[in-house]
Amino acid sequence: MPHLGKIYEFTGVLSNFAEFADVFSQVLGRKITYVGVTAEQAEQAMRARGMPDWLITHQLTAAHIAAKAALSTENTEPIRNILDPT
């Protein structure tokens, strides 16, 4: 059991919402289109839904961080090493 007790940190290949929409399209068998919106448009929509200010701020901050890829990295090497240790 060479992996017992070990911790591996890895993620998948970096992707974007348009690529997610393409995968959903394939799985569902119908076209799914990603439509990006500006931060201002997103804020207006959240306010129109009656979301509290703190949640709007949180959502916009998270979106801003994610847009800069700060929440994700591409680290597929550990799983590649496990699958093909040669």
N, C-alpha and C positions, 0 to 999 in steps of 0.2 A: 504494500500500500504506500507507494511513494508520495502520494499527495495528502495523506492523513495528517491533519493538524496544520497544514500550510494555508496561507491566505494569498489569493491571487487577485490583483486589482486590474481589471480590464474593461474596456468599453467596446462598442461597435464602431463601425466606420462612420465618420461624420456625415451627416445628411441634412436635408432641409425640408421644410413643409411641403414644397412642391413635389419632392421625391416621395414623401409620405402619401400624398394624394395619389400619385401614380400607383403605389403599392395597393392602396385601398381600392383603386379602380380595378386593378387586376383581380383582387380577392373577391370583390363584390360583383364583378362583371358589368359594371356601369361606370361611366366617366365621373370622377370626383375632381373638382377643380379647387385649387387653393387660391384664394383671393387675399392678398396682403392689404393691410390698412395702415395708415399712419398712426402714430401715438395719439394725435389729436382726435382722429376718427374713433379710435378705440376708447378714449376717455369719454367722448360724447355718447357713445353707445352704452358704456357702463353707467354713466350718470342718468341716461334715459331709462335704464332698468332699475334705478333707485339704489344702486350699490353705495355703501358708505364710503366716505372720503379715504379712510385708512386702507380699505381694500383696493380702491382704485389706485392709490399711490403704490401699494405693494405690487399689484399686477403690472403696472407700468414700469416699475423698477425691475422686476423679474424679467419682463420682456426686453428691456434695454440691455440687461446683463446677458441674457441668452442670445440676443442679436449679435453680440460681440464674441460669441462662442466661449464665454467665460464659465459656463456651467458644464462644458463638455470638452473632452479631448479625445483624440483617436489613439487608443492604446490596445491594439489587437495582438501584439507580440506574445504576451503570456499564453493566450489560448492557442496560438500557432505552435508554440514550443511544447505545450502539453500534447497536442494532436500529432505533432511530427518532431520528436525530440532529437532527430539526427543532425 
